[in-house]
Amino acid sequence: MRFPRLTAVLLGAAALTGAARAAHTGFPPISTTGASLPGKPVFTQLVTPSLADAERFYGGMFGWTFRDVPTSHWHYAEAMSDGRNVASLIERPLPDRPGVHASWLVFFSVADVDRAVAEARERGARVLAPARDVPGLGREAVLSDPEGGTFALLHAVSGDPADDAAAQGEWIWSSLHTPAPATAAGFYASLLGATPYSAAGDANHFVLASQNFARASINPLPPRAGSVPAHWLRFVRVADIAAATAKAQALGGRVAVAPYVDHDGGKVAIVIDPTGAALGLLEWPDDAPAETAK
């Protein structure tokens, strides 16, 4: 997806490492398929300074419900949508310095986390949290790509969610914004076992595909982004983009990018939650998965 303007939301490496290292006593499975879909975004985690504020906002926005999960370090909760696990939320204090905000972290499926981490390092990535096993979830690692985009890798023990159409209130798309789109496309394609192709014939916009599904887009940072590093943005499907942005404001969030129609026909907006985390909203026109159409 292309964005006419962009609000950068960054999360420091110290905060991410703390989130990734939280000691879980048990984790609900993200699916029951038993199948692995390398290259697909399969999970999302929010690191926030206020779990209560985040739960109030996302519960009001999407009807998510929350289940506390005991950990040895931080307050932690699982978000559910219609009985399905859609995200995890972890509360921890964030460093009081510019550029460190609450943020959503996207997890990509890989067949072998350790091998992928080794390849990422060889290609210039930085490891923020080394590979580790999370009971009930699988093996994960958190990295920063060569341009600074933070992401996670996951091999889920229960398998990856099936390629079904996203329901309202569920994640539907992922987008990277980076100063080097072509370089990033090569990096992620190799790392995730995906195929990159130019979006709508534009050499500065790419789509990553795997298993015959488009999985994510890679886009250039806008000219006025300045020193903003690369970053990933996740999108939730909504029924009415105007109503959703109004609701976000009523719940204490703010609109960073007002609704507009993107080149695929979806209506898009970007909002910032009350704790400072950015997320995209997408009003998709039909019941086909956005990944199929793209």
C-alpha positions as CSV (number, residue, x, y, z in Angstrom):
1,M,0.0,0.0,0.0
2,R,1.1,3.5,-0.7
3,F,0.8,6.3,1.8
4,P,0.6,10.0,1.0
5,R,2.1,10.8,4.4
6,L,3.5,8.9,7.3
7,T,3.7,9.2,11.1
8,A,6.7,7.3,12.4
9,V,6.3,5.2,15.5
10,L,9.5,3.7,16.8
11,L,10.3,1.2,19.5
12,G,13.8,1.0,21.1
13,A,15.7,-2.2,21.1
14,A,15.7,-2.4,24.9
15,A,11.9,-2.4,25.0
16,L,11.7,-5.1,22.3
17,T,14.2,-7.3,23.9
18,G,12.4,-7.1,27.2
19,A,9.1,-8.1,25.5
20,A,10.7,-11.0,23.6
21,R,12.3,-12.3,26.8
22,A,9.2,-12.2,29.0
23,A,8.9,-15.6,30.6
24,H,5.6,-17.2,29.7
25,T,4.0,-19.9,31.8
26,G,1.8,-21.0,28.9
27,F,0.7,-19.6,25.6
28,P,-2.6,-20.3,23.8
29,P,-2.0,-21.7,20.3
30,I,-2.3,-19.2,17.4
31,S,-3.9,-22.0,15.3
32,T,-4.6,-25.7,15.1
33,T,-3.7,-26.3,11.5
34,G,-0.4,-27.9,12.1
35,A,0.7,-26.5,8.8
36,S,3.7,-24.1,8.2
37,L,3.3,-21.2,5.8
38,P,6.7,-19.6,5.6
39,G,6.7,-15.9,4.6
40,K,3.2,-15.2,6.1
41,P,2.7,-12.7,8.9
42,V,1.2,-15.0,11.5
43,F,1.2,-13.1,14.8
44,T,1.3,-9.6,16.3
45,Q,2.5,-8.3,19.7
46,L,2.0,-4.9,21.3
47,V,4.5,-3.5,23.8
48,T,2.8,-0.7,25.7
49,P,3.4,1.4,28.9
50,S,-0.3,0.9,29.9
51,L,-2.0,-2.5,29.4
52,A,-5.3,-1.1,30.9
53,D,-5.4,1.8,28.4
54,A,-4.5,-0.5,25.5
55,E,-7.2,-3.0,26.4
56,R,-9.8,-0.3,26.8
57,F,-8.9,1.1,23.3
58,Y,-8.7,-2.1,21.4
59,G,-11.7,-3.6,23.1
60,G,-13.7,-0.6,22.2
61,M,-12.4,-0.4,18.7
62,F,-12.7,-4.1,17.6
63,G,-14.6,-5.9,20.3
64,W,-11.5,-7.8,21.4
65,T,-11.6,-9.6,24.7
66,F,-8.5,-10.2,26.9
67,R,-7.1,-13.0,29.0
68,D,-4.3,-12.4,31.5
69,V,-1.3,-14.6,31.1
70,P,1.0,-14.9,34.1
71,T,4.7,-14.0,33.5
72,S,7.7,-13.7,35.7
73,H,8.5,-10.1,34.7
74,W,5.6,-8.1,33.1
75,H,1.9,-7.7,32.9
76,Y,0.8,-9.7,29.9
77,A,-2.5,-10.5,28.1
78,E,-3.8,-12.3,25.1
79,A,-6.3,-10.6,22.8
80,M,-9.1,-12.7,21.4
81,S,-11.5,-11.9,18.5
82,D,-14.6,-14.1,18.2
83,G,-12.7,-16.8,20.2
84,R,-9.5,-16.6,18.0
85,N,-6.2,-15.5,19.3
86,V,-5.3,-12.3,17.4
87,A,-2.5,-10.6,19.4
88,S,-0.5,-10.5,22.6
89,L,-0.1,-7.3,24.7
90,I,2.7,-6.8,27.2
91,E,3.1,-3.9,29.6
92,R,6.5,-2.5,30.5
93,P,7.9,1.0,31.1
94,L,9.5,2.5,28.0
95,P,12.7,4.6,28.1
96,D,12.0,8.3,28.3
97,R,13.8,9.4,25.2
98,P,12.9,10.6,21.7
99,G,11.8,7.9,19.2
100,V,10.8,5.3,21.8
101,H,7.0,4.7,21.8
102,A,4.6,1.9,22.2
103,S,4.6,-0.2,19.0
104,W,3.1,-3.3,17.4
105,L,5.6,-6.0,16.4
106,V,4.8,-8.3,13.4
107,F,5.9,-12.0,13.4
108,F,6.7,-13.8,10.1
109,S,6.5,-17.5,9.8
110,V,9.8,-19.4,8.9
111,A,10.6,-23.1,8.8
112,D,13.8,-22.7,10.9
113,V,14.2,-19.7,13.1
114,D,17.9,-20.3,13.9
115,R,18.9,-20.6,10.3
116,A,16.9,-17.5,9.4
117,V,18.6,-15.5,12.2
118,A,22.0,-16.6,11.0
119,E,21.1,-15.6,7.4
120,A,19.7,-12.2,8.6
121,R,22.9,-11.4,10.4
122,E,25.0,-12.3,7.4
123,R,22.8,-9.9,5.4
124,G,23.3,-7.0,7.8
125,A,20.4,-7.4,10.2
126,R,20.8,-6.9,14.0
127,V,19.5,-9.4,16.5
128,L,17.5,-7.7,19.2
129,A,16.4,-10.9,21.0
130,P,18.0,-14.2,20.1
131,A,16.1,-17.3,19.2
132,R,14.3,-18.9,22.1
133,D,11.4,-21.3,22.8
134,V,8.2,-19.9,24.1
135,P,6.0,-22.6,25.7
136,G,2.8,-23.1,23.7
137,L,3.8,-20.7,21.0
138,G,7.0,-22.0,19.4
139,R,10.5,-20.7,18.6
140,E,10.9,-16.9,18.0
141,A,13.5,-14.2,17.6
142,V,13.4,-10.4,17.2
143,L,15.5,-8.6,14.6
144,S,16.1,-5.2,13.0
145,D,16.6,-5.2,9.3
146,P,19.6,-3.4,7.7
147,E,17.6,-0.2,7.4
148,G,16.2,-0.3,11.0
149,G,12.8,-2.0,10.5
150,T,12.0,-4.2,13.5
151,F,10.3,-7.6,13.0
152,A,10.1,-11.0,14.5
153,L,10.4,-14.6,13.2
154,L,8.3,-17.5,14.5
155,H,8.0,-21.2,14.0
156,A,4.7,-22.0,15.7
157,V,4.3,-25.4,17.3
158,S,0.6,-25.4,16.5
159,G,1.0,-24.4,12.9
160,D,0.2,-21.2,11.2
161,P,-3.3,-19.7,10.8
162,A,-5.0,-20.8,7.5
163,D,-5.3,-18.4,4.6
164,D,-9.0,-17.5,5.3
165,A,-10.5,-14.1,4.7
166,A,-9.9,-11.7,7.6
167,A,-13.1,-11.0,9.6
168,Q,-13.9,-7.5,10.9
169,G,-11.5,-6.7,13.8
170,E,-8.7,-9.1,12.5
171,W,-5.4,-8.4,10.9
172,I,-5.6,-8.1,7.1
173,W,-2.3,-6.7,5.8
174,S,1.3,-5.7,6.6
175,S,3.3,-2.9,5.1
176,L,7.0,-1.9,5.4
177,H,8.1,1.7,4.9
178,T,11.8,1.9,4.2
179,P,14.4,4.3,2.6
180,A,15.6,1.4,0.4
181,P,12.6,-0.6,-1.0
182,A,14.5,-2.7,-3.6
183,T,17.1,-3.7,-1.1
184,A,14.5,-4.5,1.5
185,A,12.5,-6.6,-1.0
186,G,15.6,-8.7,-1.7
187,F,16.4,-9.0,2.1
188,Y,12.9,-10.2,3.1
189,A,12.4,-12.4,0.0
190,S,15.5,-14.3,0.7
191,L,15.0,-14.5,4.5
192,L,11.3,-15.5,4.4
193,G,11.4,-17.7,1.2
194,A,9.0,-15.3,-0.5
195,T,8.8,-14.0,-4.1
196,P,9.0,-10.2,-4.6
197,Y,7.3,-8.4,-7.5
198,S,6.8,-4.8,-8.4
199,A,3.4,-3.5,-7.3
200,A,1.4,-2.1,-10.2
201,G,4.6,-1.9,-12.3
202,D,6.2,0.6,-9.9
203,A,9.9,0.0,-9.3
204,N,9.7,1.6,-5.8
205,H,6.8,-0.5,-4.5
206,F,7.0,-4.2,-4.0
207,V,4.8,-7.1,-2.8
208,L,6.1,-10.2,-1.1
209,A,4.3,-13.4,-2.0
210,S,4.4,-17.0,-0.7
211,Q,2.1,-20.0,-1.3
212,N,0.5,-18.0,-4.1
213,F,-0.7,-15.3,-1.7
214,A,0.5,-11.8,-1.5
215,R,1.8,-11.4,2.1
216,A,3.0,-7.8,2.6
217,S,4.0,-4.7,0.7
218,I,7.3,-2.7,0.7
219,N,7.1,1.0,0.2
220,P,9.5,4.0,0.1
221,L,9.5,6.4,3.0
222,P,8.0,9.8,1.9
223,P,10.4,12.5,1.0
224,R,9.7,14.5,4.1
225,A,10.3,11.5,6.5
226,G,13.8,12.9,7.3
227,S,15.8,10.6,9.5
228,V,12.9,8.2,10.2
229,P,14.1,4.6,10.0
230,A,12.3,1.7,8.3
231,H,9.3,0.3,10.1
232,W,6.5,-2.2,9.7
233,L,2.8,-1.3,10.0
234,R,-0.1,-3.8,10.6
235,F,-3.7,-3.2,9.4
236,V,-6.9,-4.3,11.0
237,R,-10.0,-4.9,8.8
238,V,-13.0,-2.6,9.6
239,A,-16.5,-2.3,8.2
240,D,-16.6,1.5,7.8
241,I,-13.3,3.4,7.7
242,A,-15.0,6.8,8.6
243,A,-16.8,5.3,11.6
244,A,-13.6,3.5,12.7
245,T,-11.5,6.6,12.7
246,A,-14.2,8.5,14.5
247,K,-14.3,5.7,17.1
248,A,-10.5,5.8,17.5
249,Q,-10.7,9.5,18.4
250,A,-13.6,9.0,20.8
251,L,-11.6,6.3,22.6
252,G,-8.6,8.6,23.1
253,G,-6.6,7.9,20.0
254,R,-5.8,10.2,17.1
255,V,-5.8,10.0,13.3
256,A,-2.3,10.2,11.8
257,V,-3.5,9.6,8.2
258,A,-7.0,10.4,7.2
259,P,-9.1,7.9,5.3
260,Y,-8.3,7.6,1.5
261,V,-8.8,5.1,-1.3
262,D,-5.7,3.2,-2.1
263,H,-4.8,1.8,-5.6
264,D,-6.3,-1.6,-4.8
265,G,-9.7,-0.1,-4.0
266,G,-9.6,-0.4,-0.2
267,K,-10.1,2.5,2.1
268,V,-7.2,3.1,4.4
269,A,-6.4,5.2,7.4
270,I,-3.7,5.2,10.1
271,V,-4.4,5.9,13.8
272,I,-2.4,6.2,16.9
273,D,-3.7,4.5,20.0
274,P,-3.7,6.3,23.4
275,T,-0.4,4.7,24.4
276,G,1.4,5.9,21.2
277,A,1.3,2.8,19.0
278,A,0.3,3.1,15.3
279,L,-1.9,0.8,13.4
280,G,-3.5,0.8,10.0
281,L,-7.2,0.4,9.4
282,L,-8.5,-1.1,6.1
283,E,-12.0,-1.2,4.8
284,W,-11.8,-4.0,2.3
285,P,-14.6,-4.1,-0.4
286,D,-15.5,-7.8,-0.4
287,D,-15.0,-11.2,1.3
288,A,-11.9,-12.2,-0.7
289,P,-8.7,-12.2,1.3
290,A,-6.8,-9.0,0.7
291,E,-3.7,-11.2,0.2
292,T,-5.4,-12.8,-2.8
293,A,-6.4,-9.6,-4.5
294,K,-3.0,-8.1,-4.0
